[in-house]
Amino acid sequence: MLKDLRYRFTKFMQGRYGVDSLSRFLSVVLIVVILIGMLVRLPLLELITFALLIVLYWRMFSRNISKRYAENQKFLQLRDRFLGNFSNFGSNMSQFKDYHIYKCPQCSQKIRIPRGKGHIMVKCPRCGFEFHKKS
């Protein structure tokens, strides 16, 4: 019986869009709105929950795959633009332990110098300007 139900669902989903990154994001937003709605009884939250649920299922069961794909790509671009500012933060923080990061006074190129080398002359790889720094 379970195999038959799985087969029917698989057959039903053929040619439909399914779940993507935007759907997962909408699912998380839906869960957050439901949890907030449990704490605060507002008719507006119930309406938002219902609307999110409709949009989520409409996107999943849509047969217009190219349109849903374009929506997902637009969402991914917006997400990457927003998260792009934070993505390098962790790697930069780990570098501060082992390196000093200076800017060239002439061209503003960032230069990474190992810590613990004392007073050194730094040569900018971009413009060739030399300046004195403590590492």
ABEGO torsion letter per residue (X at the ends): XAAAAAAAAAAAABGBAEBBAAAAAAAAAAAAAAAAAAABBBAAAAAAAAAAAAAAAAAAABABAAAAAAAAAAAAAAAAAAAAAAAAAAAAAAAAAABBBBBBAAAGBBBBBBBGAEBBBBBBAAAGBBBBBBX
